[in-house]
């Protein structure tokens, strides 16, 4: 992906990148919440949600592909979308982690090699 896939202007790409970083910081570190029903352009900081372990998994890497809507959308709406996205990704990641933990390691000795004397399943092409 080239930098120009977002926008050709470097200034706009920088604004989008900084808005994404700030929204992530507000959600993960400060516990920000998006727009209320009564105030459309406001956000609320909740100390109970200001726990990084609630939003992201330890030792995981998150990749974002921003679009131009991030440039035009108000920050409280971005924060609300970030919260929803991180919540769904975290639940899927926890499911994967529990699935991986349930797997038992193989009892086979890795130093031992096994030779199978099987015939090929199909005949080679003949002319």
Contact map, one row per residue, 1 for C-alpha under 8 A:
1110100000000000000000000000000000000000000000000000000000000000000000000000000000000000000000000000000000000000000000000000000
1111100000000000000000000000000000000000000000000000000000000000000000000000000000000000000000000000000000000000000000000000000
1111111100001000000000000000000000000000000000000000000000000000000000000000000000000000000000000000000000000000000000000000000
0111111110000000000000000000000000000000000000000000000000000000000000000000000000000000000000000000000000000000000000000000000
1111111100000000000000000000000000000000000000000000000000000000000000000000000000000000000000000000000000000000000000000000000
0011111100001000000000000000000000000000000000000000000000000000011100000000000000000000000000000000000000000000000000000000000
0011111111011000000000000000000000000000000000000000000000000000000100000000000000000000000000000000000000000000000000000000000
0011111111001000000000000000000000000000000000000000000000000000000000000000000000000000000000000000000000000000000000000000000
0001001111111000000000000000000000000000000000000000000000000000000000000000000000000000000000000000000000000000000000000000000
0000001111111100000000000000000000000000000000000000000000000000000000000000000000000000000000000000000000000000000000000000000
0000000011111110000000000000000000000000000000000000000000000000000000000000000000000000000000000000000000000000000000000000000
0000001011111111000000000000000000000000000000000000000000000000000000100000000000000000000000000000000000000000000000000000000
0010011111111111100000000000000000000000000000000000000000000000000000000000000000000000000000000000000000000000000000000000000
0000000001111111110000000000000000000000000000000000000000000000000000000000000000000000000000000000000000000000000000000000000
0000000000111111111000000000000000000000000000000000000000000000000000100000000000000000000000000000000000000000000000000000000
0000000000011111111100000000000000000000000000000000000000000000010101100000000000000000000000000000000000000000000000000000000
0000000000001111111110000000000000000000000000000000000000000000010000000000000000000000000000000000000000000000000000000000000
0000000000000111111111000000000000000000000000000000000000000000000000000000000000000000000000000000000000000000000000000000000
0000000000000011111111100000000000000000000000000000000000000000000001100010000000000000000000000000000000000000000000000000000
0000000000000001111111110000000000000000000000000000000000000000010001000000000000000000000000000000000000000000000000000000000
0000000000000000111111111000000000000000000000000000000000000000000000000000000000000000000000000000000000000000000000000000000
0000000000000000011111111100000000000000000000000000000000000000000000000000000000000000000000000000000000000000000000000000000
0000000000000000001111111110000000000000000000000000000000000000000000000010011001000000000000000000000000000000000000000000000
0000000000000000000111111111000000000000000000000000000000000000000000000000001001000000000000000000000000000000000000000000000
0000000000000000000011111111110000000000000000000000000000000000000000000000000000000000000000000000000000000000000000000000000
0000000000000000000001111111111100000000000000000000000000000000000000000000001000000000000000000000000000000000000000000000000
0000000000000000000000111111111110000000000000001100000000000000000000000000001001100000000000000000000000000000000000000000000
0000000000000000000000011111111100000000000000001111001100000000000000000000000000000000000000000000000000000000000000000000000
0000000000000000000000001111111000000000000000000111000000000000000000000000000000000000000000000000000000000000000000000000000
0000000000000000000000001111111100000000000011101100000000000000000000000000000000000000000000000000000000000000000000000000000
0000000000000000000000000111111110000000000011111110000000000000000000000000000000000000000000000000000000000000000000000000000
0000000000000000000000000111011111000000001111001100000000000000000000000000001000000000000000000000000000000000000000000000000
0000000000000000000000000010001111100000001111000000000000000000000000000001001100100000000000000000000000000000000000000000000
0000000000000000000000000000000111110000011100000000000000000000000000000001111100000000000000000000000000000000000000000000000
0000000000000000000000000000000011111011111100000000000000000000000000000001100100000000000000000000000000000000000000000000000
0000000000000000000000000000000001111111011000000000000000000000000000000000000000000000000000000000000000000000000000000000000
0000000000000000000000000000000000111111000000000000000000000000000000000000000000000000000000000000000000000000000000000000000
0000000000000000000000000000000000011111000000000000000000000000000000000000000000000000000000000000000000000000000000000000000
0000000000000000000000000000000000111111110000000000000000000000000000000000000000000000000000000000000000000000000000000000000
0000000000000000000000000000000000111111110000000000000000000000000000000001000000000000000000000000000000000000000000000000000
0000000000000000000000000000000000100011111000000000000000000000000000000111000000000000000000000000000000000000000000000000000
0000000000000000000000000000000001110011111100000000000000000000000000000001000000000000000000000000000000000000000000000000000
0000000000000000000000000000000111110000111110000000000000000000000000000001000000000000000000000000000000000000000000000000000
0000000000000000000000000000000111100000011111000000000000000000000000000000000000000000000000000000000000000000000000000000000
0000000000000000000000000000011110000000001111100000000000000000000000000000000000000000000000000000000000000000000000000000000
0000000000000000000000000000011110000000000111111100000000000000000000000000000000000000000000000000000000000000000000000000000
0000000000000000000000000000011000000000000011111100000000000000000000000000000000000000000000000000000000000000000000000000000
0000000000000000000000000000001000000000000001111110000000000000000000000000000000000000000000000000000000000000000000000000000
0000000000000000000000000011011100000000000001111110010000000000000000000000000000000000000000000000000000000000000000000000000
0000000000000000000000000011111100000000000001111111000000000000000000000000000000000000000000000000000000000000000000000000000
0000000000000000000000000001101000000000000000011111111000000000000000000000000000000000000000000000000000000000000000000000000
0000000000000000000000000001100000000000000000000111111100000000000000000000000000000000000000000000000000000000000000000000000
0000000000000000000000000000000000000000000000000011111111000000000000000000000000000000000000000000000000000000000000000000000
0000000000000000000000000000000000000000000000001011111100000000000000000000000000000000000000000000000000000000000000000000000
0000000000000000000000000001000000000000000000000011111110000000000000000000000000100110010000000000000000000000000000000000000
0000000000000000000000000001000000000000000000000001111111010000000000000000000000000100010000000000000000000000000000000000000
0000000000000000000000000000000000000000000000000000101111110000000000000000000000000000010010000000000000000000000000000000000
0000000000000000000000000000000000000000000000000000100111110000000000000000000000000000000000000000000000000000000000000000000
0000000000000000000000000000000000000000000000000000000011111000000000000000000000000000000000000000000000000000000000000000000
0000000000000000000000000000000000000000000000000000000111111100000000000000000000000000000000000000000000000000000000000000000
0000000000000000000000000000000000000000000000000000000000111110000000000000000000000000000000000000000000000000000000000000000
0000000000000000000000000000000000000000000000000000000000011111000000000000000000000000000000000000000000000000000000000000000
0000000000000000000000000000000000000000000000000000000000001111100000000000000000000000000000000000000000000000000000000000000
0000000000000000000000000000000000000000000000000000000000000111110000000000000000000000000000000000000000000000000000000000000
0000000000000000000000000000000000000000000000000000000000000011111000000000000000000000000000000000000000000000000000000000000
0000010000000001100100000000000000000000000000000000000000000001111101000000000000000000000000000000000000000000000000000000000
0000010000000000000000000000000000000000000000000000000000000000111111100000000000000000000000000000000000000000000000000000000
0000011000000001000000000000000000000000000000000000000000000000011111110000000000000000000000000000000000000000000000000000000
0000000000000000000000000000000000000000000000000000000000000000001111111000000000000000000000000000000000000000000000000000000
0000000000000001001100000000000000000000000000000000000000000000011111111000010000000000000000000000000000000000000000000000000
0000000000010011001000000000000000000000000000000000000000000000001111111000000000000000000000000000000000000000000000000000000
0000000000000000000000000000000000000000000000000000000000000000000111111100000000000000000000000000000000000000000000000000000
0000000000000000000000000000000000000000000000000000000000000000000011111110110000000000000000000000000000000000000000000000000
0000000000000000000000000000000000000000100000000000000000000000000000011111110000000000000000000000000000000000000000000000000
0000000000000000001000100000000000000000100000000000000000000000000000001111111000000000000000000000000000000000000000000000000
0000000000000000000000000000000011100001111000000000000000000000000000000111111100000000000000000000000000000000000000000000000
0000000000000000000000000000000001100000000000000000000000000000000000001111111110000000000000000000000000000000000000000000000
0000000000000000000000100000000001000000000000000000000000000000000001001111111111000000000000000000000000000000000000000000000
0000000000000000000000110110000111000000000000000000000000000000000000000011111111100000000000000000000000000000000000000000000
0000000000000000000000000000000011100000000000000000000000000000000000000001111111110000000000000000000000000000000000000000000
0000000000000000000000000000000000000000000000000000000000000000000000000000111111111000000000000000000000000000000000000000000
0000000000000000000000110010000000000000000000000000000000000000000000000000011111111100000000000000000000000000000000000000000
0000000000000000000000000010000010000000000000000000001000000000000000000000001111111110000000000000000000000000000000000000000
0000000000000000000000000000000000000000000000000000000000000000000000000000000111111111000000000000000000000000000000000000000
0000000000000000000000000000000000000000000000000000000000000000000000000000000011111111100000000000000000000000000000000000000
0000000000000000000000000000000000000000000000000000001100000000000000000000000001111111110000000000000000000000000000000000000
0000000000000000000000000000000000000000000000000000001000000000000000000000000000111111111000000000000000000000000000000000000
0000000000000000000000000000000000000000000000000000000000000000000000000000000000011111111100000000000000000000000000000000000
0000000000000000000000000000000000000000000000000000000000000000000000000000000000001111111110000000000000000000000000000000000
0000000000000000000000000000000000000000000000000000001110000000000000000000000000000111111111000000000000000000000000000000000
0000000000000000000000000000000000000000000000000000000000000000000000000000000000000011111111100000000000000000000000000000000
0000000000000000000000000000000000000000000000000000000000000000000000000000000000000001111111110000000000000000000000000000000
0000000000000000000000000000000000000000000000000000000010000000000000000000000000000000111111111000000000000000000000000000000
0000000000000000000000000000000000000000000000000000000000000000000000000000000000000000011111111100000000000000000000000000000
0000000000000000000000000000000000000000000000000000000000000000000000000000000000000000001111111110000000000000000000000000000
0000000000000000000000000000000000000000000000000000000000000000000000000000000000000000000111111111000000000000000000000000000
0000000000000000000000000000000000000000000000000000000000000000000000000000000000000000000011111111100000000000000000000000000
0000000000000000000000000000000000000000000000000000000000000000000000000000000000000000000001111111110000000000000000000000000
0000000000000000000000000000000000000000000000000000000000000000000000000000000000000000000000111111111000000000000000000000000
0000000000000000000000000000000000000000000000000000000000000000000000000000000000000000000000011111111000000000000000000000000
0000000000000000000000000000000000000000000000000000000000000000000000000000000000000000000000001111111100000000000000000000000
0000000000000000000000000000000000000000000000000000000000000000000000000000000000000000000000000111111100000000000000000000000
0000000000000000000000000000000000000000000000000000000000000000000000000000000000000000000000000011111110000000000000000000000
0000000000000000000000000000000000000000000000000000000000000000000000000000000000000000000000000000111111000000000000000000000
0000000000000000000000000000000000000000000000000000000000000000000000000000000000000000000000000000001111100000000000000000000
0000000000000000000000000000000000000000000000000000000000000000000000000000000000000000000000000000000111110000000000000000000
0000000000000000000000000000000000000000000000000000000000000000000000000000000000000000000000000000000011111000000000000000000
0000000000000000000000000000000000000000000000000000000000000000000000000000000000000000000000000000000001111100000000000000000
0000000000000000000000000000000000000000000000000000000000000000000000000000000000000000000000000000000000111111000000000000000
0000000000000000000000000000000000000000000000000000000000000000000000000000000000000000000000000000000000011111100000000000000
0000000000000000000000000000000000000000000000000000000000000000000000000000000000000000000000000000000000001111100000000000000
0000000000000000000000000000000000000000000000000000000000000000000000000000000000000000000000000000000000001111110000000000000
0000000000000000000000000000000000000000000000000000000000000000000000000000000000000000000000000000000000000111111000000000000
0000000000000000000000000000000000000000000000000000000000000000000000000000000000000000000000000000000000000001111100000000000
0000000000000000000000000000000000000000000000000000000000000000000000000000000000000000000000000000000000000000111110000000000
0000000000000000000000000000000000000000000000000000000000000000000000000000000000000000000000000000000000000000011111000000000
0000000000000000000000000000000000000000000000000000000000000000000000000000000000000000000000000000000000000000001111100000000
0000000000000000000000000000000000000000000000000000000000000000000000000000000000000000000000000000000000000000000111110000000
0000000000000000000000000000000000000000000000000000000000000000000000000000000000000000000000000000000000000000000011111000000
0000000000000000000000000000000000000000000000000000000000000000000000000000000000000000000000000000000000000000000001111110000
0000000000000000000000000000000000000000000000000000000000000000000000000000000000000000000000000000000000000000000000111110000
0000000000000000000000000000000000000000000000000000000000000000000000000000000000000000000000000000000000000000000000011111000
0000000000000000000000000000000000000000000000000000000000000000000000000000000000000000000000000000000000000000000000011111100
0000000000000000000000000000000000000000000000000000000000000000000000000000000000000000000000000000000000000000000000000111110
0000000000000000000000000000000000000000000000000000000000000000000000000000000000000000000000000000000000000000000000000011111
0000000000000000000000000000000000000000000000000000000000000000000000000000000000000000000000000000000000000000000000000001111
0000000000000000000000000000000000000000000000000000000000000000000000000000000000000000000000000000000000000000000000000000111
